[in-house]
Amino acid sequence: MDDLSRGIRQLTSALAAGRGPAGTGAGTLGALLIGGAQGEYGAREPVDSSEEAASNSEPVPAASADEWRARFDERADDWRHGLKLAYEIAELPGEEGVRLMTELWPSLSLAVREQAMKPWVFGSGKAEALRILDLAATDAELSVQNRAFIYLKDYAFQDFSEDYEAYRMWSEKFADLPLGEALTTNAQDFVGRLRGMQGEDLARELEQFKRLDMRPGAGAGIDLADAFQDAGALDLIDGWLNSADDDVVRTALAWSGNLAAEEPWLREHVLPFLDRQDSVSPGVVAAACRSLGQRGNDWAREPLGAVLEGRALGGAPGAPLESGASSAVHALARIGNPRDIPRMIGLIAAESDYATVYGIGYFGLGKLTGVPYDERHDGAWWLDWWEKNRGRMPAEVGALDVPQFVK
């Protein structure tokens, strides 16, 4: 990877560090017009509004462990209260947060301990994540341990829930290392382990890692996708794409998107799945669409649009959008080019059923335009919206007419 590409990737990772737990960012036209939010694929764990509010806590002045303990004890079994305080502690400078959590941990209620690690691992996490996770992984309660092991998969690329001694050995080696070094080494080790696997062993391992979350790298100040690529992950993926096991192929395609493979690689290894979409499973077509759906991949818009047009129309009444079409909508929304707005309006206008009004209106047009989904927004509504709003689009977009599709 050349220096320019690496620099762009590092900038992208730095921007990603601001994402919340659900991985949200500004919608394309919505950001320009009304600040609409665009969702992205996957999340490390759903959160409710109370957690989102807690994550926005302002840094607080230093206080003693006893003062913090008293605050936790005000509502000792209220996990929302405890999580809010944990977010405040996580914002303390330097080692202060880890020092306090280490001292406070034994006195926290079970309900709070099950939640308190989240401020260090949600989104891009924090550099001290492994030390906080070690508190949970060595907790006396299995429910706390198991939650820690779920998060540790994004750092160790191993599942310790079935082998506790393996965690102890891993922790001795990595828990106190700088997070970037730990992540890089574990990415290399993971690729090395996978290189020696095949058949059922490989399928079983990949079943646990259907997607790779690159966000912890931003919290450590590294590009984790670069670490995987430098370890040879794309060469592994290339081989998996030829597997007779659809699950392996789908995981390989998902990883190629997670690792932000560049255009030449995607054109050679992923685009052919769309060219022969009639001879591969719908799940593989959907996974290929998601792989191509990365910000900046404008070159992929036409093949994704062809998948959408070919699969969006003619479904059974009331049925959801077919998986390939749905993934194409998500991919186009994530690429974020407003030129796809007229195409999506045309598809809704041709059908105006649940599949298109919701499947394209919510996941496609809602993200590209910032207009909130409404079940009343059928083809006629969107055609009227386009005529009223095309004038505020970039000139080359506003000049586009809504295409007419034949069912």
ROLOLUM-833221 format. One record per atom (N, C-alpha, C): x, y, z. Coordinates in steps of 0.2 Angstrom, whole numbers, padded with zeros to 4 digits, always signed. Example, Ala and Ser with C-alpha at 12.3 -4.5 7.8 and 13.67 -1.06 7.14 Angstrom:
+0066-0028+0039;+0062-0022+0039;+0066-0016+0039;+0064-0011+0035;+0068-0005+0036;+0064+0000+0039;
//
This chain:
+0004-0006+0000;+0000+0000+0000;+0004+0006+0000;+0003+0011-0005;+0008+0017-0005;+0006+0022+0000;+0011+0027+0001;+0010+0031+0007;+0004+0036+0006;+0002+0038+0000;-0004+0042-0001;-0010+0038+0002;-0011+0031-0001;-0017+0027+0001;-0017+0026+0009;-0011+0025+0011;-0010+0024+0019;-0013+0030+0022;-0010+0036+0020;-0012+0042+0023;-0020+0043+0023;-0023+0042+0017;-0030+0043+0017;-0034+0038+0022;-0031+0032+0022;-0034+0027+0026;-0034+0029+0034;-0028+0031+0035;-0027+0034+0042;-0032+0039+0044;-0032+0044+0039;-0037+0050+0040;-0044+0047+0041;-0046+0042+0037;-0053+0039+0038;-0054+0036+0045;-0048+0032+0047;-0049+0029+0054;-0049+0035+0059;-0046+0040+0058;-0046+0045+0063;-0053+0048+0064;-0056+0049+0058;-0063+0052+0058;-0068+0047+0061;-0067+0040+0060;-0071+0035+0062;-0071+0035+0070;-0065+0037+0073;-0065+0037+0080;-0071+0041+0084;-0074+0045+0080;-0079+0049+0083;-0086+0045+0083;-0086+0039+0080;-0093+0036+0079;-0095+0033+0086;-0102+0033+0086;-0105+0030+0092;-0105+0022+0092;-0108+0019+0097;-0108+0012+0097;-0112+0009+0091;-0116+0012+0088;-0120+0009+0082;-0117+0011+0076;-0111+0015+0076;-0107+0016+0070;-0111+0021+0065;-0113+0027+0068;-0117+0032+0064;-0112+0037+0061;-0114+0040+0056;-0110+0046+0053;-0115+0050+0049;-0113+0056+0047;-0117+0060+0043;-0120+0057+0037;-0126+0058+0035;-0129+0056+0029;-0127+0061+0023;-0127+0058+0017;-0124+0062+0012;-0127+0069+0010;-0133+0069+0007;-0137+0075+0006;-0139+0078+0012;-0141+0073+0017;-0144+0075+0023;-0139+0080+0027;-0133+0078+0027;-0128+0082+0030;-0128+0089+0027;-0129+0089+0021;-0128+0096+0017;-0135+0100+0018;-0140+0096+0019;-0147+0100+0019;-0150+0101+0026;-0151+0095+0029;-0154+0095+0036;-0150+0091+0041;-0144+0089+0040;-0141+0085+0045;-0143+0078+0046;-0146+0075+0041;-0149+0068+0042;-0143+0063+0044;-0145+0058+0048;-0140+0053+0050;-0140+0047+0045;-0134+0045+0044;-0134+0039+0040;-0131+0033+0044;-0135+0027+0044;-0132+0021+0048;-0127+0018+0043;-0123+0014+0047;-0119+0009+0043;-0120+0002+0045;-0116-0002+0042;-0117-0009+0043;-0115-0011+0050;-0119-0015+0054;-0117-0018+0060;-0115-0014+0065;-0115-0016+0071;-0113-0013+0077;-0111-0018+0082;-0107-0015+0087;-0104-0020+0092;-0109-0022+0097;-0114-0018+0098;-0119-0020+0103;-0124-0014+0102;-0131-0016+0102;-0136-0010+0102;-0135-0007+0109;-0137+0000+0109;-0138+0004+0115;-0144+0007+0115;-0146+0009+0121;-0153+0013+0121;-0151+0020+0122;-0156+0024+0122;-0154+0032+0123;-0151+0034+0129;-0152+0030+0135;-0149+0032+0141;-0141+0030+0140;-0139+0025+0137;-0132+0024+0136;-0129+0030+0131;-0133+0032+0126;-0130+0037+0122;-0129+0043+0126;-0134+0045+0130;-0133+0051+0134;-0128+0050+0139;-0127+0044+0142;-0121+0043+0146;-0114+0044+0143;-0114+0042+0136;-0108+0043+0133;-0106+0050+0131;-0110+0054+0132;-0109+0062+0130;-0107+0065+0137;-0106+0062+0142;-0104+0065+0148;-0098+0070+0148;-0098+0075+0151;-0093+0080+0151;-0088+0077+0156;-0081+0079+0155;-0076+0077+0160;-0078+0080+0166;-0076+0077+0172;-0078+0079+0178;-0071+0080+0182;-0071+0085+0187;-0065+0086+0191;-0063+0079+0195;-0057+0079+0197;-0054+0073+0200;-0058+0072+0207;-0059+0066+0209;-0062+0065+0215;-0059+0058+0218;-0059+0057+0224;-0056+0051+0227;-0061+0045+0226;-0057+0039+0227;-0061+0033+0226;-0067+0033+0231;-0066+0035+0237;-0072+0035+0241;-0078+0039+0239;-0076+0045+0236;-0081+0049+0234;-0085+0046+0228;-0081+0043+0223;-0084+0039+0218;-0089+0034+0220;-0086+0030+0225;-0090+0024+0228;-0096+0027+0231;-0096+0032+0234;-0102+0035+0237;-0107+0037+0232;-0105+0039+0226;-0110+0041+0220;-0113+0034+0218;-0109+0029+0217;-0111+0023+0214;-0116+0020+0219;-0115+0021+0226;-0119+0018+0231;-0126+0021+0231;-0127+0027+0229;-0133+0031+0229;-0139+0027+0225;-0137+0023+0220;-0141+0019+0217;-0137+0012+0215;-0136+0009+0219;-0131+0003+0218;-0133-0002+0213;-0139-0003+0213;-0141-0009+0208;-0144-0006+0202;-0144+0001+0201;-0146+0004+0195;-0141+0004+0189;-0141-0001+0184;-0135-0001+0180;-0135+0005+0175;-0140+0009+0174;-0140+0015+0170;-0136+0020+0174;-0138+0021+0180;-0134+0026+0185;-0127+0024+0185;-0125+0017+0186;-0118+0015+0186;-0114+0016+0180;-0118+0015+0174;-0115+0016+0167;-0113+0023+0166;-0118+0028+0168;-0116+0035+0167;-0110+0037+0171;-0109+0034+0177;-0103+0036+0181;-0097+0033+0178;-0098+0027+0175;-0092+0024+0172;-0090+0028+0166;-0095+0031+0162;-0093+0035+0157;-0089+0041+0159;-0091+0044+0165;-0088+0050+0167;-0081+0048+0169;-0080+0042+0172;-0073+0040+0174;-0069+0039+0168;-0072+0036+0163;-0068+0035+0157;-0065+0041+0154;-0068+0047+0155;-0066+0053+0152;-0060+0056+0157;-0059+0054+0162;-0053+0056+0166;-0046+0055+0163;-0042+0060+0164;-0036+0060+0160;-0031+0054+0162;-0027+0052+0157;-0021+0047+0159;-0024+0041+0162;-0020+0039+0167;-0021+0032+0170;-0027+0033+0176;-0029+0039+0177;-0034+0040+0182;-0040+0036+0182;-0043+0035+0176;-0049+0031+0175;-0048+0024+0177;-0042+0021+0174;-0041+0014+0176;-0039+0013+0183;-0035+0017+0186;-0034+0017+0193;-0040+0017+0197;-0045+0021+0196;-0051+0021+0200;-0055+0015+0199;-0056+0013+0192;-0060+0007+0191;-0057+0001+0194;-0051+0000+0195;-0047-0005+0198;-0049-0005+0205;-0049+0001+0208;-0050+0001+0215;-0058+0000+0217;-0062+0003+0213;-0069+0002+0214;-0072-0004+0212;-0069-0008+0207;-0073-0014+0204;-0075-0019+0210;-0072-0021+0215;-0074-0026+0219;-0081-0023+0223;-0082-0017+0224;-0087-0014+0228;-0093-0013+0223;-0093-0013+0217;-0098-0012+0212;-0103-0018+0212;-0110-0016+0211;-0114-0022+0211;-0114-0026+0204;-0116-0032+0204;-0116-0036+0198;-0119-0032+0192;-0125-0029+0193;-0128-0026+0188;-0124-0020+0185;-0120-0017+0189;-0116-0012+0186;-0109-0015+0183;-0107-0020+0186;-0100-0023+0183;-0102-0026+0176;-0108-0028+0175;-0109-0031+0169;-0109-0026+0163;-0110-0019+0165;-0111-0014+0160;-0104-0009+0160;-0101-0009+0166;-0096-0004+0167;-0090-0004+0162;-0089-0009+0158;-0083-0009+0154;-0085-0006+0147;-0091-0004+0146;-0093-0002+0139;-0090+0005+0137;-0089+0010+0142;-0086+0016+0140;-0079+0015+0137;-0076+0009+0138;-0069+0008+0136;-0069+0004+0129;-0075+0001+0127;-0074-0003+0121;-0080-0001+0116;-0085+0003+0118;-0089+0005+0113;-0086+0010+0108;-0089+0010+0101;-0086+0014+0096;-0079+0012+0095;-0075+0017+0095;-0068+0015+0094;-0064+0013+0100;-0068+0014+0106;-0065+0012+0112;-0059+0017+0115;-0056+0014+0120;-0050+0018+0122;-0044+0014+0123;-0039+0018+0124;-0032+0014+0124;-0031+0010+0130;-0035+0011+0135;-0035+0007+0141;-0040+0001+0141;-0042-0001+0135;-0048-0006+0135;-0046-0012+0138;-0040-0015+0136;-0038-0021+0139;-0038-0022+0146;-0035-0017+0149;-0035-0017+0157;-0042-0017+0160;-0046-0013+0157;-0053-0013+0160;-0056-0020+0159;-0055-0023+0153;-0058-0029+0151;-0055-0035+0155;-0049-0034+0157;-0046-0039+0162;-0050-0039+0169;-0052-0033+0171;-0056-0033+0177;-0062-0037+0177;-0065-0037+0171;-0071-0040+0170;-0070-0048+0168;-0065-0049+0165;-0063-0056+0163;-0061-0060+0169;-0058-0057+0174;-0056-0061+0180;-0061-0060+0186;-0067-0057+0184;-0072-0056+0189;-0075-0063+0192;-0077-0063+0198;-0080-0070+0200;-0086-0072+0197;-0090-0067+0194;-0096-0069+0191;-0096-0071+0184;-0098-0077+0182;-0098-0079+0175;-0101-0074+0170;-0107-0071+0172;-0110-0066+0167;-0106-0061+0166;-0102-0058+0170;-0097-0053+0169;-0091-0055+0165;-0089-0061+0166;-0083-0064+0162;-0086-0065+0155;-0091-0067+0154;-0094-0069+0147;-0095-0062+0143;-0097-0057+0146;-0097-0051+0143;-0091-0048+0140;-0086-0049+0145;-0079-0047+0143;-0076-0051+0137;-0078-0057+0137;-0075-0062+0132;-0078-0060+0125;-0085-0057+0125;-0088-0055+0119;-0084-0049+0116;-0082-0044+0120;-0078-0038+0118;-0071-0040+0116;-0068-0045+0120;-0061-0047+0119;-0060-0050+0112;-0065-0053+0109;-0065-0055+0102;-0063-0050+0097;-0064-0044+0098;-0062-0038+0094;-0055-0036+0095;-0052-0039+0100;-0045-0037+0102;-0040-0043+0101;-0042-0049+0103;-0038-0054+0103;-0039-0059+0097;-0045-0058+0094;-0047-0062+0088;-0047-0070+0090;-0049-0071+0096;-0050-0077+0099;-0057-0077+0103;-0060-0083+0104;-0065-0084+0109;-0063-0087+0115;-0062-0084+0121;-0060-0087+0127;-0065-0090+0131;-0072-0090+0129;-0077-0092+0133;-0077-0099+0134;-0073-0103+0130;-0073-0110+0131;-0066-0113+0134;-0061-0108+0135;-0055-0110+0137;-0052-0104+0141;-0054-0104+0148;-0052-0099+0152;-0044-0098+0153;-0041-0104+0153;-0034-0104+0154;-0030-0101+0148;-0033-0101+0142;-0030-0098+0137;-0031-0090+0138;-0036-0088+0141;-0036-0081+0142;-0031-0079+0147;-0030-0082+0152;-0025-0081+0157;-0018-0080+0154;-0016-0085+0149;-0010-0085+0146;-0010-0079+0141;-0015-0077+0138;-0015-0071+0133;-0015-0065+0137;-0018-0064+0143;-0018-0058+0147;-0011-0057+0149;-0008-0062+0152;-0001-0061+0154;+0004-0058+0149;+0002-0059+0143;+0006-0057+0137;+0004-0050+0135;-0002-0049+0135;-0005-0043+0131;-0008-0037+0135;-0011-0039+0141;-0015-0034+0145;-0012-0028+0146;-0005-0028+0147;-0002-0022+0149;+0002-0019+0143;+0002-0021+0137;+0005-0019+0131;+0001-0013+0129;+0005-0008+0125;+0001-0003+0122;-0004-0006+0117;-0010-0003+0117;-0016-0006+0113;-0014-0007+0106;-0011-0002+0103;-0009-0003+0096;-0005-0009+0094;+0000-0010+0099;+0005-0016+0098;+0001-0022+0099;-0003-0022+0104;-0007-0029+0105;-0012-0030+0099;-0015-0025+0097;-0019-0026+0091;-0016-0029+0085;-0010-0026+0083;-0006-0028+0078;-0004-0035+0078;-0001-0036+0084;+0002-0043+0085;-0004-0048+0085;-0009-0047+0087;-0015-0052+0087;-0018-0052+0080;-0018-0047+0076;-0020-0048+0069;-0016-0052+0066;-0009-0051+0067;-0004-0056+0063;-0005-0063+0065;-0006-0064+0072;-0007-0071+0074;-0013-0074+0072;-0018-0070+0071;-0025-0073+0069;-0024-0075+0061;-0021-0071+0057;-0020-0072+0050;-0016-0079+0050;-0011-0079+0054;-0006-0085+0054;-0010-0091+0056;-0014-0091+0061;-0018-0097+0062;-0023-0099+0057;-0026-0094+0054;-0031-0095+0048;-0027-0098+0042;-0021-0096+0041;-0017-0099+0035;-0016-0106+0036;-0016-0109+0042;-0015-0116+0043;-0022-0120+0043;-0027-0117+0042;-0034-0120+0043;-0037-0121+0036;-0041-0127+0036;-0045-0128+0030;-0051-0132+0032;-0056-0133+0027;-0061-0137+0028;-0066-0135+0034;-0068-0140+0038;-0072-0139+0044;-0069-0135+0049;-0062-0135+0050;-0059-0131+0055;-0059-0124+0053;-0058-0122+0047;-0059-0116+0044;-0066-0113+0045;-0071-0117+0043;-0078-0115+0043;-0080-0113+0050;-0077-0118+0055;-0079-0117+0062;-0076-0110+0065;-0070-0109+0063;-0067-0103+0065;-0070-0097+0062;-0072-0097+0056;-0075-0091+0053;-0082-0090+0055;-0085-0095+0057;-0092-0094+0060;-0092-0089+0066;-0086-0089+0070;-0086-0085+0075;-0084-0077+0073;-0082-0077+0067;-0079-0070+0065;-0082-0068+0058;-0089-0068+0058;-0092-0066+0051;-0090-0059+0049;-0088-0055+0054;-0086-0048+0052;-0080-0046+0057;-0076-0042+0054;-0071-0039+0058;-0072-0032+0060;-0072-0030+0066;-0073-0023+0068;-0066-0019+0068;-0065-0014+0064;-0059-0011+0063;-0059-0005+0068;-0064-0003+0072;-0064+0003+0076;-0059+0003+0082;-0058-0003+0085;-0053-0003+0090;-0046+0000+0088;-0045-0001+0082;-0038+0002+0080;-0038+0010+0080;-0044+0013+0079;-0044+0020+0079;-0043+0022+0086;-0046+0018+0091;-0045+0020+0098;-0038+0019+0100;-0034+0015+0097;-0027+0014+0098;-0022+0018+0094;-0025+0022+0090;-0021+0026+0085;-0017+0023+0080;-0020+0017+0078;-0017+0013+0072;-0023+0012+0067;-0021+0010+0061;-0026+0008+0056;-0026+0000+0056;-0031-0003+0059;-0031-0010+0060;-0032-0014+0054;-0035-0011+0049;-0036-0014+0042;-0029-0014+0039;-0025-0009+0040;-0018-0010+0037;-0014-0016+0040;-0015-0016+0047;-0012-0022+0050;-0014-0029+0048;-0020-0029+0046;-0023-0036+0043;-0020-0037+0036;-0020-0031+0032;-0018-0032+0026;-0010-0033+0025;-0007-0030+0030;+0001-0031+0030;+0002-0038+0032;-0002-0041+0036;-0001-0048+0038;-0003-0053+0033;-0006-0051+0027;-0008-0055+0022;-0015-0058+0021;-0020-0054+0025;-0027-0056+0025;-0030-0056+0018;-0028-0052+0014;-0032-0052+0007;-0030-0058+0003;-0024-0060+0004;-0022-0066+0001;-0026-0072+0003;-0027-0072+0010;-0032-0078+0012;-0039-0077+0009;-0041-0071+0009;-0048-0070+0007;-0049-0072+0000;-0044-0071-0004;-0044-0072-0011;-0045-0080-0012;-0041-0084-0008;-0042-0091-0008;-0049-0093-0006;-0052-0090-0001;-0058-0092+0002;-0064-0091-0003;-0063-0086-0007;-0068-0084-0012;-0070-0090-0017;-0065-0094-0018;-0066-0100-0022;-0069-0106-0018;-0071-0105-0012;-0073-0111-0008;-0080-0113-0011;-0081-0120-0010;-0088-0122-0011;-0093-0121-0006;-0091-0119+0000;-0095-0117+0006;-0097-0110+0005;-0104-0109+0004;-0106-0102+0004;-0105-0098+0010;-0105-0101+0016;-0104-0097+0022;-0097-0094+0022;-0092-0098+0020;-0085-0096+0019;-0084-0090+0014;-0088-0091+0008;-0087-0086+0003;-0091-0079+0006;-0096-0080+0009;-0099-0074+0012;-0095-0070+0017;-0092-0074+0022;-0087-0071+0026;-0081-0068+0023;-0079-0071+0018;-0073-0068+0014;-0075-0061+0011;-0081-0061+0008;-0083-0055+0005;-0084-0050+0011;-0087-0052+0017;-0088-0047+0022;-0081-0044+0024;-0076-0048+0025;-0070-0046+0027;-0067-0041+0022;-0068-0043+0016;-0065-0038+0011;-0068-0031+0011;-0074-0031+0014;-0077-0024+0015;-0074-0021+0022;-0074-0025+0027;-0071-0023+0033;-0064-0020+0033;-0060-0024+0028;-0053-0022+0028;-0052-0016+0022;-0058-0014+0020;-0057-0008+0015;-0053-0009+0009;-0053-0015+0006;-0049-0017+0000;-0050-0012-0005;-0045-0010-0009;-0045-0005-0013;-0048-0007-0020;-0049-0002-0024;-0053-0003-0030;-0050-0009-0035;-0044-0009-0036;-0041-0014-0041;-0043-0021-0038;-0042-0022-0031;-0043-0029-0028;-0051-0030-0029;-0055-0025-0027;-0062-0027-0027;-0064-0028-0035;-0062-0025-0039;-0064-0026-0046;-0062-0033-0048;-0056-0035-0046;-0054-0042-0048;-0057-0048-0045;-0059-0046-0038;-0061-0052-0034;-0068-0052-0032;-0071-0046-0031;-0078-0045-0029;-0083-0044-0034;-0081-0039-0039;-0086-0037-0044;-0088-0043-0048;-0084-0048-0050;-0087-0054-0054;-0093-0058-0051;-0094-0057-0044;-0099-0061-0041;-0106-0057-0043;-0106-0051-0045;-0111-0047-0047;-0112-0048-0055;-0107-0049-0058;-0107-0051-0065;-0111-0058-0067;-0110-0062-0062;-0113-0069-0063;-0118-0070-0057;-0122-0065-0056;-0126-0065-0050;-0132-0071-0051;-0133-0073-0057;-0138-0078-0058;-0136-0085-0056;-0129-0085-0056;-0127-0092-0054;-0124-0093-0047;-0125-0088-0043;-0123-0089-0036;-0129-0087-0032;-0128-0089-0025;-0134-0088-0021;-0135-0081-0019;-0142-0080-0018;-0143-0073-0016;-0139-0070-0010;-0137-0075-0005;-0133-0072+0000;-0126-0070-0002;-0124-0074-0007;-0117-0071-0009;-0118-0065-0013;-0123-0064-0017;-0124-0058-0020;-0125-0052-0015;-0128-0053-0010;-0129-0048-0005;-0123-0046-0002;-0119-0051+0000;-0112-0050+0003;-0107-0046-0001;-0108-0048-0008;-0104-0044-0013;-0106-0037-0013;-0112-0036-0013;-0115-0029-0013;-0112-0025-0007;-0113-0028-0001;-0110-0025+0005;-0103-0023+0005;-0099-0028+0002;-0092-0027+0001;-0090-0021-0003;-0094-0020-0008;-0093-0014-0013;-0095-0007-0010;-0100-0008-0005;-0103-0002-0002;-0099+0002+0003;-0093+0005+0000;-0089+0009+0005;-0089+0016+0002;-0088+0021+0007;-0088+0028+0005;-0082+0029+0000;-0084+0032-0006;-0079+0034-0011;-0079+0029-0016;-0082+0023-0016;-0082+0018-0021;-0088+0020-0027;-0087+0026-0029;-0092+0028-0034;-0092+0024-0041;-0086+0021-0042;-0085+0017-0048;-0090+0010-0047;-0092+0009-0041;-0096+0003-0040;-0104+0004-0041;-0106+0011-0042;-0113+0012-0042;-0117+0009-0047;-0114+0009-0053;-0118+0006-0059;-0119-0002-0058;-0114-0006-0056;-0115-0013-0055;-0120-0014-0049;-0120-0010-0044;-0124-0010-0038;-0131-0008-0041;-0132-0003-0045;-0138-0001-0047;-0141-0006-0051;-0137-0010-0055;-0140-0015-0060;-0143-0021-0055;-0140-0022-0050;-0142-0027-0045;-0149-0025-0042;-0149-0019-0040;-0155-0016-0037;-0161-0016-0042;-0160-0013-0048;-0165-0013-0053;-0168-0020-0055;-0163-0025-0055;-0165-0032-0058;-0169-0036-0052;-0168-0034-0046;-0171-0038-0040;-0176-0034-0036;-0177-0028-0038;-0182-0024-0033;-0189-0024-0035;-0190-0026-0042;-0197-0026-0044;-0200-0033-0045;-0207-0033-0044;-0210-0039-0046;-0211-0044-0040;-0209-0042-0034;-0209-0047-0028;-0216-0048-0026;-0217-0053-0022;-0224-0054-0019;-0227-0048-0015;-0233-0047-0016;-0236-0041-0012;-0235-0042-0004;-0233-0037-0001;-0231-0037+0006;-0225-0040+0008;-0221-0043+0003;-0215-0046+0005;-0209-0041+0005;-0204-0042+0010;-0199-0037+0010;-0194-0037+0004;-0190-0033+0003;-0185-0032-0002;-0181-0038-0002;-0180-0041-0008;-0175-0047-0009;-0168-0045-0006;-0165-0050-0004;-0159-0049+0000;-0153-0045-0004;-0153-0047-0011;-0148-0044-0015;-0150-0036-0016;-0156-0035-0017;-0158-0028-0018;-0157-0024-0012;-0159-0027-0006;-0159-0024+0000;-0151-0022+0001;-0147-0026+0000;-0140-0025+0001;-0137-0020-0004;-0140-0020-0010;-0138-0015-0015;-0140-0008-0013;-0146-0007-0010;-0148-0001-0007;-0144+0002-0002;-0142-0003+0003;-0138-0001+0009;-0131+0001+0006;-0128-0002+0001;-0122-0001-0002;-0122+0006-0005;-0127+0007-0009;-0127+0014-0013;-0128+0020-0008;-0132+0018-0003;-0133+0024+0003;-0126+0025+0006;-0122+0020+0007;-0116+0021+0011;-0111+0024+0006;-0111+0022+0000;-0107+0026-0005;-0108+0033-0005;-0115+0035-0005;-0117+0042-0003;-0117+0046-0009;-0118+0044-0015;-0118+0049-0021;-0126+0050-0022;-0127+0057-0022;-0134+0059-0023;-0137+0058-0030;-0133+0056-0035;-0135+0054-0041;-0139+0048-0041;-0139+0044-0036;-0143+0038-0036;-0150+0040-0033;-0152+0046-0031;-0158+0048-0029;-0164+0047-0034;-0163+0049-0040;-0168+0048-0045;-0169+0041-0047;-0164+0037-0047;-0165+0030-0048;-0169+0027-0043;-0168+0028-0037;-0172+0025-0031;-0179+0027-0032;-0180+0034-0033;-0187+0036-0034;-0191+0033-0039;-0187+0032-0045;-0191+0028-0050;-0193+0021-0049;-0189+0018-0045;-0190+0011-0043;-0196+0011-0038;-0197+0016-0034;-0203+0016-0029;-0209+0018-0033;-0208+0022-0038;-0214+0024-0042;-0216+0018-0046;-0212+0014-0048;-0214+0008-0053;-0218+0003-0049;-0217+0003-0042;-0220-0002-0038;-0224+0000-0033;-0222+0005-0029;-0225+0008-0023;-0229+0003-0018;-0225-0003-0017;-0227-0008-0012;-0223-0007-0006;-0224-0012-0001;-0220-0011+0005;-0213-0012+0004;-0211-0017-0001;-0204-0018-0002;-0200-0012-0004;-0203-0008-0009;-0200-0002-0011;-0200+0004-0007;-0207+0005-0005;-0208+0011-0001;-0204+0011+0006;-0203+0005+0009;-0199+0004+0015;-0192+0002+0013;-0191-0003+0009;-0184-0005+0008;-0180+0000+0005;-0183+0003+0000;-0179+0009-0003;-0179+0015+0000;-0186+0017+0002;-0187+0023+0005;-0183+0024+0012;-0183+0019+0016;-0180+0020+0023;-0173+0019+0022;-0170+0014+0019;-0163+0012+0019;-0159+0016+0014;-0163+0018+0008;-0159+0022+0003;-0160+0029+0003;-0166+0031+0001;-0168+0038+0001;-0167+0042+0007;-0170+0038+0013;-0169+0042+0019;-0162+0044+0021;-0157+0039+0019;-0150+0041+0021;-0147+0046+0016;-0149+0045+0010;-0146+0050+0005;-0149+0057+0005;-0156+0058+0007;-0159+0064+0007;-0160+0067+0014;-0160+0063+0019;-0161+0065+0026;-0168+0066+0027;-0173+0064+0022;-0180+0064+0024;-0182+0058+0028;-0185+0059+0034;-0187+0053+0038;-0192+0049+0034;-0191+0042+0035;-0196+0037+0032;-0203+0039+0035;-0208+0038+0030;-0215+0038+0031;-0218+0033+0027;-0222+0029+0029;-0226+0024+0025;-0230+0027+0019;-0232+0034+0020;-0236+0037+0015;-0231+0040+0010;-0225+0039+0010;-0220+0042+0005;-0220+0037-0001;-0225+0036-0005;-0225+0032-0010;-0222+0035-0016;-0223+0032-0022;-0219+0034-0028;-0222+0041-0030;-0228+0043-0029;-0231+0049-0031;-0228+0055-0026;-0227+0053-0020;-0225+0058-0015;-0217+0059-0017;-0213+0054-0019;-0206+0055-0020;-0205+0059-0027;-0210+0058-0032;-0209+0061-0038;-0211+0069-0037;-0216+0070-0033;-0217+0077-0031;-0211+0080-0027;-0208+0076-0022;-0203+0079-0018;-0197+0081-0023;-0196+0076-0028;-0190+0078-0033;-0191+0084-0036;-0197+0085-0039;-0198+0091-0043;-0197+0098-0038;-0199+0097-0032;-0199+0103-0028;-0192+0104-0025;-0187+0099-0025;-0181+0099-0022;-0175+0099-0027;-0176+0097-0033;-0170+0096-0037;-0166+0102-0038;-0170+0108-0038;-0166+0114-0039;-0161+0115-0033;-0161+0112-0027;-0156+0114-0022;-0150+0108-0022;-0151+0104-0027;-0146+0099-0028;-0140+0102-0032;-0134+0098-0032;-0128+0100-0036;-0131+0100-0043;-0129+0104-0048;-0132+0105-0054;-0132+0099-0058;-0127+0095-0058;-0126+0089-0062;-0131+0084-0059;-0134+0084-0053;-0139+0080-0050;-0146+0082-0051;-0147+0089-0050;-0153+0091-0052;-0155+0091-0059;-0151+0090-0063;-0152+0090-0071;-0155+0083-0072;-0154+0078-0068;-0156+0071-0069;-0164+0070-0069;-0167+0067-0073;-0174+0065-0073;-0175+0058-0070;-0180+0057-0066;-0182+0051-0063;-0183+0046-0069;-0180+0040-0069;-0181+0035-0074;-0187+0032-0073;-0190+0029-0079;-0196+0025-0078;-0195+0018-0079;-0197+0014-0075;-0195+0007-0075;-0202+0003-0077;-0201-0002-0081;-0206-0007-0082;-0206-0013-0078;-0212-0014-0075;-0212-0020-0070;-0211-0027-0074;
//
